[in-house]
Structures are given as structure tokens and as C-alpha cells.
Amino acid sequence: MVTNCGQCLSMDPEYECGWCVGASPTCSLQTLCPASDWLDRSAVCPNHQILGVRVAIMQVCKVSSHISLSTG
């Protein structure tokens, strides 16, 4: 099972998981969590944390072009 809200809410919908923000926050089924503590997939997780950073490096190629104008 996942251990944080963001991972929980991003799980495949077939698992029907949500985040229960009660005394011991956990990823669970809605039937196991009081309605007032339940966060579903559309919710925003409380206490956001950055757990990692991925850096993507894009290579950009500079293309030279020659334009010639003529007046006539």
C-alpha cells in the first residue's frame, strides 16, 4: 500500500482508494474511513511535500537558414 496522500490519490481508479486524514492518515477504502476524513481522487492533499525531483534535459538544435531577398 502507498504511504502518502499524493501516491494514494493517483492510484488507478479501479482500486477505489482515497486518503483518510484521521488520527492515523492512511490510504484506504471509503467504507473504512469516516466521511468527514475522506479525500477522494478529486481532492487536494493536505500538507504537501516534495519527495523527489526529476530533471528533464532537452537538446535544442539551432538550425541556420539563409534567406535571400531580391528587388526587381
mmCIF file as Biopython writes it, N, C-alpha, C and O atoms, coordinates in Angstrom:
data_model
#
loop_
_atom_site.group_PDB
_atom_site.id
_atom_site.type_symbol
_atom_site.label_atom_id
_atom_site.label_alt_id
_atom_site.label_comp_id
_atom_site.label_asym_id
_atom_site.label_entity_id
_atom_site.label_seq_id
_atom_site.pdbx_PDB_ins_code
_atom_site.Cartn_x
_atom_site.Cartn_y
_atom_site.Cartn_z
_atom_site.occupancy
_atom_site.B_iso_or_equiv
_atom_site.auth_seq_id
_atom_site.auth_asym_id
_atom_site.pdbx_PDB_model_num
ATOM 1   N N  . MET A ? 1  ? 0.860   -1.186 0.000   1.0 0.0 1  A 1 
ATOM 2   C CA . MET A ? 1  ? 0.000   0.000  0.000   1.0 0.0 1  A 1 
ATOM 3   C C  . MET A ? 1  ? 0.895   1.235  0.000   1.0 0.0 1  A 1 
ATOM 4   O O  . MET A ? 1  ? 2.009   1.208  0.523   1.0 0.0 1  A 1 
ATOM 5   N N  . VAL A ? 2  ? 0.405   2.291  -0.580  1.0 0.0 2  A 1 
ATOM 6   C CA . VAL A ? 2  ? 1.169   3.544  -0.634  1.0 0.0 2  A 1 
ATOM 7   C C  . VAL A ? 2  ? 1.169   4.233  0.727   1.0 0.0 2  A 1 
ATOM 8   O O  . VAL A ? 2  ? 0.304   3.979  1.565   1.0 0.0 2  A 1 
ATOM 9   N N  . THR A ? 3  ? 2.153   5.108  0.933   1.0 0.0 3  A 1 
ATOM 10  C CA . THR A ? 3  ? 2.319   5.708  2.260   1.0 0.0 3  A 1 
ATOM 11  C C  . THR A ? 3  ? 2.083   7.211  2.302   1.0 0.0 3  A 1 
ATOM 12  O O  . THR A ? 3  ? 2.239   7.823  3.359   1.0 0.0 3  A 1 
ATOM 13  N N  . ASN A ? 4  ? 1.708   7.827  1.171   1.0 0.0 4  A 1 
ATOM 14  C CA . ASN A ? 4  ? 1.414   9.255  1.238   1.0 0.0 4  A 1 
ATOM 15  C C  . ASN A ? 4  ? 0.184   9.586  0.397   1.0 0.0 4  A 1 
ATOM 16  O O  . ASN A ? 4  ? -0.212  8.821  -0.482  1.0 0.0 4  A 1 
ATOM 17  N N  . CYS A ? 5  ? -0.390  10.703 0.677   1.0 0.0 5  A 1 
ATOM 18  C CA . CYS A ? 5  ? -1.649  11.118 0.056   1.0 0.0 5  A 1 
ATOM 19  C C  . CYS A ? 5  ? -1.546  11.221 -1.466  1.0 0.0 5  A 1 
ATOM 20  O O  . CYS A ? 5  ? -2.419  10.727 -2.178  1.0 0.0 5  A 1 
ATOM 21  N N  . GLY A ? 6  ? -0.497  11.852 -1.964  1.0 0.0 6  A 1 
ATOM 22  C CA . GLY A ? 6  ? -0.362  12.034 -3.411  1.0 0.0 6  A 1 
ATOM 23  C C  . GLY A ? 6  ? -0.321  10.721 -4.163  1.0 0.0 6  A 1 
ATOM 24  O O  . GLY A ? 6  ? -0.980  10.570 -5.191  1.0 0.0 6  A 1 
ATOM 25  N N  . GLN A ? 7  ? 0.449   9.768  -3.657  1.0 0.0 7  A 1 
ATOM 26  C CA . GLN A ? 7  ? 0.509   8.453  -4.291  1.0 0.0 7  A 1 
ATOM 27  C C  . GLN A ? 7  ? -0.847  7.758  -4.211  1.0 0.0 7  A 1 
ATOM 28  O O  . GLN A ? 7  ? -1.276  7.108  -5.164  1.0 0.0 7  A 1 
ATOM 29  N N  . CYS A ? 8  ? -1.504  7.897  -3.091  1.0 0.0 8  A 1 
ATOM 30  C CA . CYS A ? 8  ? -2.803  7.254  -2.891  1.0 0.0 8  A 1 
ATOM 31  C C  . CYS A ? 8  ? -3.833  7.769  -3.892  1.0 0.0 8  A 1 
ATOM 32  O O  . CYS A ? 8  ? -4.521  6.986  -4.546  1.0 0.0 8  A 1 
ATOM 33  N N  . LEU A ? 9  ? -3.932  9.091  -4.007  1.0 0.0 9  A 1 
ATOM 34  C CA . LEU A ? 9  ? -4.957  9.670  -4.877  1.0 0.0 9  A 1 
ATOM 35  C C  . LEU A ? 9  ? -4.638  9.502  -6.356  1.0 0.0 9  A 1 
ATOM 36  O O  . LEU A ? 9  ? -5.515  9.679  -7.201  1.0 0.0 9  A 1 
ATOM 37  N N  . SER A ? 10 ? -3.398  9.163  -6.677  1.0 0.0 10 A 1 
ATOM 38  C CA . SER A ? 10 ? -3.061  8.967  -8.084  1.0 0.0 10 A 1 
ATOM 39  C C  . SER A ? 10 ? -3.102  7.490  -8.496  1.0 0.0 10 A 1 
ATOM 40  O O  . SER A ? 10 ? -2.767  7.153  -9.632  1.0 0.0 10 A 1 
ATOM 41  N N  . MET A ? 11 ? -3.507  6.622  -7.585  1.0 0.0 11 A 1 
ATOM 42  C CA . MET A ? 11 ? -3.627  5.204  -7.925  1.0 0.0 11 A 1 
ATOM 43  C C  . MET A ? 11 ? -4.742  4.998  -8.946  1.0 0.0 11 A 1 
ATOM 44  O O  . MET A ? 11 ? -5.643  5.826  -9.073  1.0 0.0 11 A 1 
ATOM 45  N N  . ASP A ? 12 ? -4.670  3.905  -9.656  1.0 0.0 12 A 1 
ATOM 46  C CA . ASP A ? 12 ? -5.680  3.561  -10.648 1.0 0.0 12 A 1 
ATOM 47  C C  . ASP A ? 12 ? -7.061  3.549  -9.987  1.0 0.0 12 A 1 
ATOM 48  O O  . ASP A ? 12 ? -7.224  2.991  -8.902  1.0 0.0 12 A 1 
ATOM 49  N N  . PRO A ? 13 ? -8.053  4.164  -10.638 1.0 0.0 13 A 1 
ATOM 50  C CA . PRO A ? 13 ? -9.404  4.245  -10.056 1.0 0.0 13 A 1 
ATOM 51  C C  . PRO A ? 13 ? -10.019 2.885  -9.715  1.0 0.0 13 A 1 
ATOM 52  O O  . PRO A ? 13 ? -10.892 2.806  -8.851  1.0 0.0 13 A 1 
ATOM 53  N N  . GLU A ? 14 ? -9.579  1.826  -10.377 1.0 0.0 14 A 1 
ATOM 54  C CA . GLU A ? 14 ? -10.158 0.504  -10.113 1.0 0.0 14 A 1 
ATOM 55  C C  . GLU A ? 14 ? -9.973  0.070  -8.659  1.0 0.0 14 A 1 
ATOM 56  O O  . GLU A ? 14 ? -10.731 -0.765 -8.166  1.0 0.0 14 A 1 
ATOM 57  N N  . TYR A ? 15 ? -8.972  0.629  -7.965  1.0 0.0 15 A 1 
ATOM 58  C CA . TYR A ? 15 ? -8.725  0.252  -6.578  1.0 0.0 15 A 1 
ATOM 59  C C  . TYR A ? 15 ? -9.663  0.976  -5.607  1.0 0.0 15 A 1 
ATOM 60  O O  . TYR A ? 15 ? -9.786  0.579  -4.448  1.0 0.0 15 A 1 
ATOM 61  N N  . GLU A ? 16 ? -10.315 2.023  -6.075  1.0 0.0 16 A 1 
ATOM 62  C CA . GLU A ? 16 ? -11.276 2.794  -5.266  1.0 0.0 16 A 1 
ATOM 63  C C  . GLU A ? 16 ? -10.678 3.300  -3.962  1.0 0.0 16 A 1 
ATOM 64  O O  . GLU A ? 16 ? -11.361 3.356  -2.939  1.0 0.0 16 A 1 
ATOM 65  N N  . CYS A ? 17 ? -9.407  3.667  -3.999  1.0 0.0 17 A 1 
ATOM 66  C CA . CYS A ? 17 ? -8.726  4.163  -2.800  1.0 0.0 17 A 1 
ATOM 67  C C  . CYS A ? 17 ? -8.888  5.673  -2.653  1.0 0.0 17 A 1 
ATOM 68  O O  . CYS A ? 17 ? -9.102  6.397  -3.626  1.0 0.0 17 A 1 
ATOM 69  N N  . GLY A ? 18 ? -8.782  6.114  -1.427  1.0 0.0 18 A 1 
ATOM 70  C CA . GLY A ? 18 ? -8.767  7.528  -1.107  1.0 0.0 18 A 1 
ATOM 71  C C  . GLY A ? 18 ? -7.928  7.715  0.141   1.0 0.0 18 A 1 
ATOM 72  O O  . GLY A ? 18 ? -7.507  6.745  0.771   1.0 0.0 18 A 1 
ATOM 73  N N  . TRP A ? 19 ? -7.689  8.956  0.493   1.0 0.0 19 A 1 
ATOM 74  C CA . TRP A ? 19 ? -6.855  9.254  1.649   1.0 0.0 19 A 1 
ATOM 75  C C  . TRP A ? 19 ? -7.747  9.553  2.839   1.0 0.0 19 A 1 
ATOM 76  O O  . TRP A ? 19 ? -8.643  10.393 2.762   1.0 0.0 19 A 1 
ATOM 77  N N  . CYS A ? 20 ? -7.500  8.874  3.919   1.0 0.0 20 A 1 
ATOM 78  C CA . CYS A ? 20 ? -8.243  9.092  5.155   1.0 0.0 20 A 1 
ATOM 79  C C  . CYS A ? 20 ? -7.349  9.947  6.054   1.0 0.0 20 A 1 
ATOM 80  O O  . CYS A ? 20 ? -6.290  9.495  6.489   1.0 0.0 20 A 1 
ATOM 81  N N  . VAL A ? 21 ? -7.774  11.181 6.332   1.0 0.0 21 A 1 
ATOM 82  C CA . VAL A ? 21 ? -6.934  12.147 7.050   1.0 0.0 21 A 1 
ATOM 83  C C  . VAL A ? 21 ? -7.125  12.110 8.561   1.0 0.0 21 A 1 
ATOM 84  O O  . VAL A ? 21 ? -6.775  13.073 9.243   1.0 0.0 21 A 1 
ATOM 85  N N  . GLY A ? 22 ? -7.658  11.049 9.088   1.0 0.0 22 A 1 
ATOM 86  C CA . GLY A ? 22 ? -7.944  10.935 10.521  1.0 0.0 22 A 1 
ATOM 87  C C  . GLY A ? 22 ? -6.688  10.975 11.382  1.0 0.0 22 A 1 
ATOM 88  O O  . GLY A ? 22 ? -5.647  11.475 10.956  1.0 0.0 22 A 1 
ATOM 89  N N  . ALA A ? 23 ? -6.797  10.448 12.583  1.0 0.0 23 A 1 
ATOM 90  C CA . ALA A ? 23 ? -5.695  10.457 13.555  1.0 0.0 23 A 1 
ATOM 91  C C  . ALA A ? 23 ? -4.452  9.737  13.023  1.0 0.0 23 A 1 
ATOM 92  O O  . ALA A ? 23 ? -3.326  10.140 13.316  1.0 0.0 23 A 1 
ATOM 93  N N  . SER A ? 24 ? -4.655  8.687  12.253  1.0 0.0 24 A 1 
ATOM 94  C CA . SER A ? 24 ? -3.554  7.950  11.613  1.0 0.0 24 A 1 
ATOM 95  C C  . SER A ? 24 ? -3.788  7.962  10.109  1.0 0.0 24 A 1 
ATOM 96  O O  . SER A ? 24 ? -4.336  7.005  9.563   1.0 0.0 24 A 1 
ATOM 97  N N  . PRO A ? 25 ? -3.376  9.047  9.425   1.0 0.0 25 A 1 
ATOM 98  C CA . PRO A ? 25 ? -3.641  9.165  7.987   1.0 0.0 25 A 1 
ATOM 99  C C  . PRO A ? 25 ? -3.157  7.938  7.215   1.0 0.0 25 A 1 
ATOM 100 O O  . PRO A ? 25 ? -2.048  7.446  7.422   1.0 0.0 25 A 1 
ATOM 101 N N  . THR A ? 26 ? -4.021  7.461  6.323   1.0 0.0 26 A 1 
ATOM 102 C CA . THR A ? 26 ? -3.700  6.260  5.559   1.0 0.0 26 A 1 
ATOM 103 C C  . THR A ? 26 ? -4.500  6.208  4.261   1.0 0.0 26 A 1 
ATOM 104 O O  . THR A ? 26 ? -5.537  6.858  4.126   1.0 0.0 26 A 1 
ATOM 105 N N  . CYS A ? 27 ? -4.005  5.432  3.319   1.0 0.0 27 A 1 
ATOM 106 C CA . CYS A ? 27 ? -4.708  5.176  2.074   1.0 0.0 27 A 1 
ATOM 107 C C  . CYS A ? 27 ? -5.669  4.017  2.345   1.0 0.0 27 A 1 
ATOM 108 O O  . CYS A ? 27 ? -5.249  2.955  2.802   1.0 0.0 27 A 1 
ATOM 109 N N  . SER A ? 28 ? -6.950  4.220  2.065   1.0 0.0 28 A 1 
ATOM 110 C CA . SER A ? 28 ? -7.913  3.177  2.402   1.0 0.0 28 A 1 
ATOM 111 C C  . SER A ? 28 ? -9.139  3.242  1.494   1.0 0.0 28 A 1 
ATOM 112 O O  . SER A ? 28 ? -9.251  4.105  0.623   1.0 0.0 28 A 1 
ATOM 113 N N  . LEU A ? 29 ? -10.041 2.312  1.724   1.0 0.0 29 A 1 
ATOM 114 C CA . LEU A ? 29 ? -11.333 2.332  1.061   1.0 0.0 29 A 1 
ATOM 115 C C  . LEU A ? 29 ? -12.244 3.299  1.802   1.0 0.0 29 A 1 
ATOM 116 O O  . LEU A ? 29 ? -12.098 3.496  3.008   1.0 0.0 29 A 1 
ATOM 117 N N  . GLN A ? 30 ? -13.171 3.895  1.091   1.0 0.0 30 A 1 
ATOM 118 C CA . GLN A ? 30 ? -14.071 4.878  1.702   1.0 0.0 30 A 1 
ATOM 119 C C  . GLN A ? 30 ? -14.882 4.273  2.843   1.0 0.0 30 A 1 
ATOM 120 O O  . GLN A ? 30 ? -15.167 4.959  3.824   1.0 0.0 30 A 1 
ATOM 121 N N  . THR A ? 31 ? -15.252 3.018  2.733   1.0 0.0 31 A 1 
ATOM 122 C CA . THR A ? 31 ? -16.055 2.379  3.785   1.0 0.0 31 A 1 
ATOM 123 C C  . THR A ? 31 ? -15.300 2.237  5.104   1.0 0.0 31 A 1 
ATOM 124 O O  . THR A ? 31 ? -15.909 2.008  6.148   1.0 0.0 31 A 1 
ATOM 125 N N  . LEU A ? 32 ? -13.970 2.372  5.057   1.0 0.0 32 A 1 
ATOM 126 C CA . LEU A ? 32 ? -13.161 2.236  6.269   1.0 0.0 32 A 1 
ATOM 127 C C  . LEU A ? 32 ? -12.762 3.579  6.885   1.0 0.0 32 A 1 
ATOM 128 O O  . LEU A ? 32 ? -11.962 3.627  7.819   1.0 0.0 32 A 1 
ATOM 129 N N  . CYS A ? 33 ? -13.324 4.660  6.358   1.0 0.0 33 A 1 
ATOM 130 C CA . CYS A ? 33 ? -12.934 6.000  6.806   1.0 0.0 33 A 1 
ATOM 131 C C  . CYS A ? 33 ? -14.182 6.839  7.085   1.0 0.0 33 A 1 
ATOM 132 O O  . CYS A ? 33 ? -15.114 6.828  6.281   1.0 0.0 33 A 1 
ATOM 133 N N  . PRO A ? 34 ? -14.221 7.563  8.200   1.0 0.0 34 A 1 
ATOM 134 C CA . PRO A ? 34 ? -15.361 8.456  8.454   1.0 0.0 34 A 1 
ATOM 135 C C  . PRO A ? 34 ? -15.506 9.473  7.315   1.0 0.0 34 A 1 
ATOM 136 O O  . PRO A ? 34 ? -14.503 9.978  6.810   1.0 0.0 34 A 1 
ATOM 137 N N  . ALA A ? 35 ? -16.713 9.770  6.917   1.0 0.0 35 A 1 
ATOM 138 C CA . ALA A ? 35 ? -16.982 10.666 5.783   1.0 0.0 35 A 1 
ATOM 139 C C  . ALA A ? 35 ? -16.272 12.010 5.924   1.0 0.0 35 A 1 
ATOM 140 O O  . ALA A ? 35 ? -15.828 12.576 4.925   1.0 0.0 35 A 1 
ATOM 141 N N  . SER A ? 36 ? -16.159 12.528 7.139   1.0 0.0 36 A 1 
ATOM 142 C CA . SER A ? 36 ? -15.533 13.840 7.340   1.0 0.0 36 A 1 
ATOM 143 C C  . SER A ? 36 ? -14.015 13.804 7.130   1.0 0.0 36 A 1 
ATOM 144 O O  . SER A ? 36 ? -13.387 14.853 6.984   1.0 0.0 36 A 1 
ATOM 145 N N  . ASP A ? 37 ? -13.431 12.621 7.114   1.0 0.0 37 A 1 
ATOM 146 C CA . ASP A ? 37 ? -11.979 12.478 6.954   1.0 0.0 37 A 1 
ATOM 147 C C  . ASP A ? 37 ? -11.566 12.001 5.562   1.0 0.0 37 A 1 
ATOM 148 O O  . ASP A ? 37 ? -10.375 11.878 5.280   1.0 0.0 37 A 1 
ATOM 149 N N  . TRP A ? 38 ? -12.530 11.735 4.702   1.0 0.0 38 A 1 
ATOM 150 C CA . TRP A ? 38 ? -12.264 11.099 3.402   1.0 0.0 38 A 1 
ATOM 151 C C  . TRP A ? 38 ? -11.894 12.112 2.322   1.0 0.0 38 A 1 
ATOM 152 O O  . TRP A ? 38 ? -12.589 13.109 2.132   1.0 0.0 38 A 1 
ATOM 153 N N  . LEU A ? 39 ? -10.788 11.846 1.612   1.0 0.0 39 A 1 
ATOM 154 C CA . LEU A ? 39 ? -10.396 12.628 0.444   1.0 0.0 39 A 1 
ATOM 155 C C  . LEU A ? 39 ? -10.416 11.697 -0.758  1.0 0.0 39 A 1 
ATOM 156 O O  . LEU A ? 39 ? -9.736  10.671 -0.766  1.0 0.0 39 A 1 
ATOM 157 N N  . ASP A ? 40 ? -11.200 12.056 -1.779  1.0 0.0 40 A 1 
ATOM 158 C CA . ASP A ? 40 ? -11.233 11.208 -2.973  1.0 0.0 40 A 1 
ATOM 159 C C  . ASP A ? 40 ? -10.261 11.740 -4.020  1.0 0.0 40 A 1 
ATOM 160 O O  . ASP A ? 40 ? -9.522  12.688 -3.756  1.0 0.0 40 A 1 
ATOM 161 N N  . ARG A ? 41 ? -10.258 11.142 -5.196  1.0 0.0 41 A 1 
ATOM 162 C CA . ARG A ? 41 ? -9.298  11.461 -6.255  1.0 0.0 41 A 1 
ATOM 163 C C  . ARG A ? 41 ? -9.355  12.913 -6.716  1.0 0.0 41 A 1 
ATOM 164 O O  . ARG A ? 41 ? -8.379  13.408 -7.280  1.0 0.0 41 A 1 
ATOM 165 N N  . SER A ? 42 ? -10.453 13.599 -6.495  1.0 0.0 42 A 1 
ATOM 166 C CA . SER A ? 42 ? -10.573 14.992 -6.928  1.0 0.0 42 A 1 
ATOM 167 C C  . SER A ? 42 ? -10.067 15.977 -5.869  1.0 0.0 42 A 1 
ATOM 168 O O  . SER A ? 42 ? -10.017 17.182 -6.119  1.0 0.0 42 A 1 
ATOM 169 N N  . ALA A ? 43 ? -9.701  15.482 -4.711  1.0 0.0 43 A 1 
ATOM 170 C CA . ALA A ? 43 ? -9.272  16.341 -3.599  1.0 0.0 43 A 1 
ATOM 171 C C  . ALA A ? 43 ? -7.811  16.762 -3.738  1.0 0.0 43 A 1 
ATOM 172 O O  . ALA A ? 43 ? -7.047  16.186 -4.513  1.0 0.0 43 A 1 
ATOM 173 N N  . VAL A ? 44 ? -7.452  17.772 -2.971  1.0 0.0 44 A 1 
ATOM 174 C CA . VAL A ? 44 ? -6.057  18.222 -2.878  1.0 0.0 44 A 1 
ATOM 175 C C  . VAL A ? 44 ? -5.524  17.736 -1.539  1.0 0.0 44 A 1 
ATOM 176 O O  . VAL A ? 44 ? -6.152  17.938 -0.500  1.0 0.0 44 A 1 
ATOM 177 N N  . CYS A ? 45 ? -4.379  17.102 -1.572  1.0 0.0 45 A 1 
ATOM 178 C CA . CYS A ? 45 ? -3.787  16.564 -0.347  1.0 0.0 45 A 1 
ATOM 179 C C  . CYS A ? 45 ? -3.363  17.679 0.605   1.0 0.0 45 A 1 
ATOM 180 O O  . CYS A ? 45 ? -2.840  18.703 0.167   1.0 0.0 45 A 1 
ATOM 181 N N  . PRO A ? 46 ? -3.584  17.487 1.895   1.0 0.0 46 A 1 
ATOM 182 C CA . PRO A ? 46 ? -3.093  18.456 2.884   1.0 0.0 46 A 1 
ATOM 183 C C  . PRO A ? 46 ? -1.593  18.243 3.104   1.0 0.0 46 A 1 
ATOM 184 O O  . PRO A ? 46 ? -1.065  17.171 2.807   1.0 0.0 46 A 1 
ATOM 185 N N  . ASN A ? 47 ? -0.926  19.244 3.615   1.0 0.0 47 A 1 
ATOM 186 C CA . ASN A ? 47 ? 0.494   19.144 3.972   1.0 0.0 47 A 1 
ATOM 187 C C  . ASN A ? 47 ? 1.351   18.621 2.828   1.0 0.0 47 A 1 
ATOM 188 O O  . ASN A ? 47 ? 2.026   17.600 2.958   1.0 0.0 47 A 1 
ATOM 189 N N  . HIS A ? 48 ? 1.316   19.327 1.717   1.0 0.0 48 A 1 
ATOM 190 C CA . HIS A ? 48 ? 2.095   18.916 0.543   1.0 0.0 48 A 1 
ATOM 191 C C  . HIS A ? 48 ? 3.570   18.768 0.890   1.0 0.0 48 A 1 
ATOM 192 O O  . HIS A ? 48 ? 4.120   19.544 1.671   1.0 0.0 48 A 1 
ATOM 193 N N  . GLN A ? 49 ? 4.199   17.764 0.298   1.0 0.0 49 A 1 
ATOM 194 C CA . GLN A ? 49 ? 5.630   17.536 0.484   1.0 0.0 49 A 1 
ATOM 195 C C  . GLN A ? 49 ? 6.236   17.188 -0.861  1.0 0.0 49 A 1 
ATOM 196 O O  . GLN A ? 49 ? 5.633   16.457 -1.647  1.0 0.0 49 A 1 
ATOM 197 N N  . ILE A ? 50 ? 7.416   17.704 -1.128  1.0 0.0 50 A 1 
ATOM 198 C CA . ILE A ? 50 ? 8.146   17.321 -2.328  1.0 0.0 50 A 1 
ATOM 199 C C  . ILE A ? 50 ? 9.053   16.166 -1.934  1.0 0.0 50 A 1 
ATOM 200 O O  . ILE A ? 50 ? 9.959   16.321 -1.115  1.0 0.0 50 A 1 
ATOM 201 N N  . LEU A ? 51 ? 8.797   15.005 -2.530  1.0 0.0 51 A 1 
ATOM 202 C CA . LEU A ? 51 ? 9.540   13.808 -2.163  1.0 0.0 51 A 1 
ATOM 203 C C  . LEU A ? 51 ? 10.655  13.492 -3.140  1.0 0.0 51 A 1 
ATOM 204 O O  . LEU A ? 51 ? 11.484  12.619 -2.881  1.0 0.0 51 A 1 
ATOM 205 N N  . GLY A ? 52 ? 10.679  14.195 -4.257  1.0 0.0 52 A 1 
ATOM 206 C CA . GLY A ? 52 ? 11.726  13.948 -5.240  1.0 0.0 52 A 1 
ATOM 207 C C  . GLY A ? 52 ? 11.573  14.906 -6.403  1.0 0.0 52 A 1 
ATOM 208 O O  . GLY A ? 52 ? 10.515  15.502 -6.602  1.0 0.0 52 A 1 
ATOM 209 N N  . VAL A ? 53 ? 12.631  15.044 -7.158  1.0 0.0 53 A 1 
ATOM 210 C CA . VAL A ? 53 ? 12.622  15.929 -8.308  1.0 0.0 53 A 1 
ATOM 211 C C  . VAL A ? 53 ? 13.230  15.184 -9.484  1.0 0.0 53 A 1 
ATOM 212 O O  . VAL A ? 53 ? 14.274  14.544 -9.354  1.0 0.0 53 A 1 
ATOM 213 N N  . ARG A ? 54 ? 12.577  15.270 -10.618 1.0 0.0 54 A 1 
ATOM 214 C CA . ARG A ? 54 ? 13.125  14.705 -11.844 1.0 0.0 54 A 1 
ATOM 215 C C  . ARG A ? 54 ? 13.474  15.844 -12.765 1.0 0.0 54 A 1 
ATOM 216 O O  . ARG A ? 54 ? 12.689  16.775 -12.941 1.0 0.0 54 A 1 
ATOM 217 N N  . VAL A ? 55 ? 14.634  15.776 -13.348 1.0 0.0 55 A 1 
ATOM 218 C CA . VAL A ? 55 ? 15.069  16.823 -14.254 1.0 0.0 55 A 1 
ATOM 219 C C  . VAL A ? 55 ? 15.101  16.246 -15.658 1.0 0.0 55 A 1 
ATOM 220 O O  . VAL A ? 55 ? 15.722  15.214 -15.912 1.0 0.0 55 A 1 
ATOM 221 N N  . ALA A ? 56 ? 14.427  16.924 -16.553 1.0 0.0 56 A 1 
ATOM 222 C CA . ALA A ? 56 ? 14.436  16.510 -17.952 1.0 0.0 56 A 1 
ATOM 223 C C  . ALA A ? 56 ? 15.283  17.507 -18.732 1.0 0.0 56 A 1 
ATOM 224 O O  . ALA A ? 56 ? 15.074  18.717 -18.642 1.0 0.0 56 A 1 
ATOM 225 N N  . ILE A ? 57 ? 16.221  17.001 -19.484 1.0 0.0 57 A 1 
ATOM 226 C CA . ILE A ? 57 ? 17.081  17.862 -20.278 1.0 0.0 57 A 1 
ATOM 227 C C  . ILE A ? 57 ? 16.716  17.664 -21.740 1.0 0.0 57 A 1 
ATOM 228 O O  . ILE A ? 57 ? 16.748  16.553 -22.270 1.0 0.0 57 A 1 
ATOM 229 N N  . MET A ? 58 ? 16.373  18.754 -22.362 1.0 0.0 58 A 1 
ATOM 230 C CA . MET A ? 58 ? 16.015  18.703 -23.774 1.0 0.0 58 A 1 
ATOM 231 C C  . MET A ? 58 ? 17.161  19.279 -24.585 1.0 0.0 58 A 1 
ATOM 232 O O  . MET A ? 58 ? 17.718  20.320 -24.237 1.0 0.0 58 A 1 
ATOM 233 N N  . GLN A ? 59 ? 17.499  18.617 -25.635 1.0 0.0 59 A 1 
ATOM 234 C CA . GLN A ? 59 ? 18.546  19.120 -26.508 1.0 0.0 59 A 1 
ATOM 235 C C  . GLN A ? 59 ? 17.860  19.929 -27.599 1.0 0.0 59 A 1 
ATOM 236 O O  . GLN A ? 59 ? 16.967  19.439 -28.291 1.0 0.0 59 A 1 
ATOM 237 N N  . VAL A ? 60 ? 18.284  21.145 -27.736 1.0 0.0 60 A 1 
ATOM 238 C CA . VAL A ? 60 ? 17.714  22.033 -28.734 1.0 0.0 60 A 1 
ATOM 239 C C  . VAL A ? 60 ? 18.746  22.235 -29.831 1.0 0.0 60 A 1 
ATOM 240 O O  . VAL A ? 60 ? 19.885  22.619 -29.565 1.0 0.0 60 A 1 
ATOM 241 N N  . CYS A ? 61 ? 18.343  21.979 -31.043 1.0 0.0 61 A 1 
ATOM 242 C CA . CYS A ? 61 ? 19.243  22.158 -32.182 1.0 0.0 61 A 1 
ATOM 243 C C  . CYS A ? 61 ? 18.951  23.503 -32.832 1.0 0.0 61 A 1 
ATOM 244 O O  . CYS A ? 61 ? 17.800  23.838 -33.116 1.0 0.0 61 A 1 
ATOM 245 N N  . LYS A ? 62 ? 19.987  24.247 -33.056 1.0 0.0 62 A 1 
ATOM 246 C CA . LYS A ? 62 ? 19.832  25.535 -33.711 1.0 0.0 62 A 1 
ATOM 247 C C  . LYS A ? 62 ? 20.018  25.309 -35.214 1.0 0.0 62 A 1 
ATOM 248 O O  . LYS A ? 62 ? 21.044  24.795 -35.660 1.0 0.0 62 A 1 
ATOM 249 N N  . VAL A ? 63 ? 19.036  25.691 -35.952 1.0 0.0 63 A 1 
ATOM 250 C CA . VAL A ? 63 ? 19.074  25.495 -37.395 1.0 0.0 63 A 1 
ATOM 251 C C  . VAL A ? 63 ? 19.294  26.847 -38.057 1.0 0.0 63 A 1 
ATOM 252 O O  . VAL A ? 63 ? 18.545  27.797 -37.830 1.0 0.0 63 A 1 
ATOM 253 N N  . SER A ? 64 ? 20.316  26.915 -38.865 1.0 0.0 64 A 1 
ATOM 254 C CA . SER A ? 64 ? 20.599  28.146 -39.599 1.0 0.0 64 A 1 
ATOM 255 C C  . SER A ? 64 ? 19.856  28.104 -40.921 1.0 0.0 64 A 1 
ATOM 256 O O  . SER A ? 64 ? 19.744  27.048 -41.543 1.0 0.0 64 A 1 
ATOM 257 N N  . SER A ? 65 ? 19.361  29.223 -41.339 1.0 0.0 65 A 1 
ATOM 258 C CA . SER A ? 65 ? 18.721  29.286 -42.642 1.0 0.0 65 A 1 
ATOM 259 C C  . SER A ? 65 ? 19.203  30.548 -43.361 1.0 0.0 65 A 1 
ATOM 260 O O  . SER A ? 65 ? 19.557  31.547 -42.734 1.0 0.0 65 A 1 
ATOM 261 N N  . HIS A ? 66 ? 19.205  30.476 -44.638 1.0 0.0 66 A 1 
ATOM 262 C CA . HIS A ? 66 ? 19.642  31.600 -45.452 1.0 0.0 66 A 1 
ATOM 263 C C  . HIS A ? 66 ? 18.436  32.098 -46.234 1.0 0.0 66 A 1 
ATOM 264 O O  . HIS A ? 66 ? 17.797  31.345 -46.969 1.0 0.0 66 A 1 
ATOM 265 N N  . ILE A ? 67 ? 18.147  33.352 -46.065 1.0 0.0 67 A 1 
ATOM 266 C CA . ILE A ? 67 ? 17.022  33.957 -46.787 1.0 0.0 67 A 1 
ATOM 267 C C  . ILE A ? 67 ? 17.583  35.016 -47.720 1.0 0.0 67 A 1 
ATOM 268 O O  . ILE A ? 67 ? 18.364  35.877 -47.314 1.0 0.0 67 A 1 
ATOM 269 N N  . SER A ? 68 ? 17.182  34.939 -48.945 1.0 0.0 68 A 1 
ATOM 270 C CA . SER A ? 68 ? 17.662  35.957 -49.882 1.0 0.0 68 A 1 
ATOM 271 C C  . SER A ? 68 ? 16.476  36.712 -50.426 1.0 0.0 68 A 1 
ATOM 272 O O  . SER A ? 68 ? 15.466  36.129 -50.820 1.0 0.0 68 A 1 
ATOM 273 N N  . LEU A ? 69 ? 16.620  38.021 -50.438 1.0 0.0 69 A 1 
ATOM 274 C CA . LEU A ? 69 ? 15.560  38.902 -50.957 1.0 0.0 69 A 1 
ATOM 275 C C  . LEU A ? 69 ? 16.053  39.556 -52.228 1.0 0.0 69 A 1 
ATOM 276 O O  . LEU A ? 69 ? 17.210  39.963 -52.333 1.0 0.0 69 A 1 
ATOM 277 N N  . SER A ? 70 ? 15.181  39.645 -53.161 1.0 0.0 70 A 1 
ATOM 278 C CA . SER A ? 70 ? 15.578  40.340 -54.393 1.0 0.0 70 A 1 
ATOM 279 C C  . SER A ? 70 ? 14.528  41.389 -54.705 1.0 0.0 70 A 1 
ATOM 280 O O  . SER A ? 70 ? 13.335  41.180 -54.488 1.0 0.0 70 A 1 
ATOM 281 N N  . THR A ? 71 ? 14.969  42.474 -55.198 1.0 0.0 71 A 1 
ATOM 282 C CA . THR A ? 71 ? 14.037  43.535 -55.622 1.0 0.0 71 A 1 
ATOM 283 C C  . THR A ? 71 ? 14.142  43.669 -57.126 1.0 0.0 71 A 1 
ATOM 284 O O  . THR A ? 71 ? 15.221  43.550 -57.707 1.0 0.0 71 A 1 
ATOM 285 N N  . GLY A ? 72 ? 13.076  43.904 -57.704 1.0 0.0 72 A 1 
ATOM 286 C CA . GLY A ? 72 ? 13.192  43.803 -59.099 1.0 0.0 72 A 1 
ATOM 287 C C  . GLY A ? 72 ? 12.609  44.749 -59.950 1.0 0.0 72 A 1 
ATOM 288 O O  . GLY A ? 72 ? 12.726  44.637 -61.171 1.0 0.0 72 A 1 
#
